[in-house]
Amino acid sequence: MRDRPAVKSRASGRAAYSAARIGARVAALGREISRAYKGRRVDVVVTLDRGFIFAADLIREINTAVVCHFVREEVRDVEHSGHARREVFF
């Protein structure tokens, strides 16, 4: 995995997690998925706007057949009967 900057906290501007820590966890998830789906195909659904870089890193760590499905989400803040809520459409 390439050297990447650490993820910074919005509040403090300091690193919340180091790139090495994130990379190690992604590798561990890849191994776990590979074991759980050994010999089977894994279908990965990725949101284009927010998830594709994480998905690319994770997929590289999975050692079984992977098929990627890309979706684009649309998020709307709506008010219904006096209650605010967020609707997500794919």
N, C-alpha and C positions, 0 to 999 in steps of 0.2 A: 504494500500500500504506500502511496506517495506521502511525503510530508505535507501536512495540512495545518493551517492555523487552528488553535483551540477555539472552542465555542465560547463566546463571551456573553456574560450576563448583561441584559439590557439595563438593569438598574445600576450596576456598579462599573460596567465596562471591563471587569476582570474575567479571566477564564473560569467558566463554570465547570467544564470538563476538558481535559487535554485531548488532543487529537489521538494520542496513543491509547488513552482509556476508551475512547469511542471506537477506535479501530479494533481493539481487543474484544470489546463486547459484540461488535458486528461479526467478527470472526467466530466467536462462541455461538452466536445465533445461527450462523451458517452451518456450523458443525451439528448443532442440535436439529436443525431442519433436515440436514442430510441424513442423519441417523433415523429420524422419524419417518422419512419418506424414501428410504433406500429402495431403489429399483422401481420407484413410481415417479410419475410426472408431478411437478409442482407448478400450479398456476398462480402467478403473482399478479395482483391487481395494483397498479401504480397510479396515483394522482399526478398529472403532469405538472401542475403548478407548484406542488410542495414536496413530492416524494420521490422524484426520479433519481436524484443523486444518491440518496440513501439506498434506494432499491438497487441501483447499479452496483454499489459497494457490497450489498448483501448477496446479490445474485452471483457475484464473482466468488463468494465463499461457499456456495451451495454446490455439492458434488453429486448431483443427479439432474435429470432432464428438467429444464425450466422453460415455461412459456409465459411471456409477458403480455399483459393486457393493460393498455393505457386508457385512462378515463380523465375527462376534464370536469371538474366540479363547478357548480355555480352556487354561491352563497348569498342568501337574501335575509336581511333583518326585517321582520314583519311584526305587526301588532294585530292581535286577534282577540276580540272581547276584552280589551284592556290589558292584555298580557303580551309583553314583548317576547319574541322568540326568534331563533335563527333557524332557517330552513336550508338544507343542503340538498342539491339535486345533482345527479350524475347522469 
